[in-house]
Amino acid sequence: LDIGINTDEFKTRLYPPEKISKKFNLKPHEYIVIHTKSAARIRSWNRINELKKLLPHEKFFIVQEEKTTISELATIIKNSKLFIGIDSMPIWIASSFEIPIIGLYGNLLYKNKVTHFPKNKHAIYLEASGHPNKISPNQIIKEIEKLIGGVNGKRIWL
């Protein structure tokens, strides 16, 4: 019995940035990707509108509001200037491209502390005691300012 994936037929490809730029009206490195919703609502961060009000001049790509393929999403993330999001596939994609990340974590699903984070020297992981909604948009703004100057995989316990 032979079980497996034929890797010759399963080739992941990134879309050309121009194609993504045209389809989603995004200019490379001029937008922030945000992913804050999870099927496990206990992991979702529901304060996007508050954050957007604090950053009125920024262009955002909100993952849960757009329909994309995984390849399109990977291209969108790769060409962003910043990723803000919860522990899910998109944050791991952002980490693989070493995109600056602000990770939003709550420890309700874990015993006391979250123990797994994507390895990325351009990341700050905010970890709330309880639900991620305890992370304020103002705290995220402060961390965005820190990321602009560089950071080394810093974790902050709130």
Secondary structure by P-SEA (a helix, b strand, c coil): cccccccccbbbbbccaaaaaaaaccccccbbbbbccccccccccccaaaaaaacccccccccccccccaaaaaaaaaacccccccccaaaaaaaaaccccbbbbbccccccccccccccccbbbbbcccccccccaaaaaaaaaaaaaccccccccc
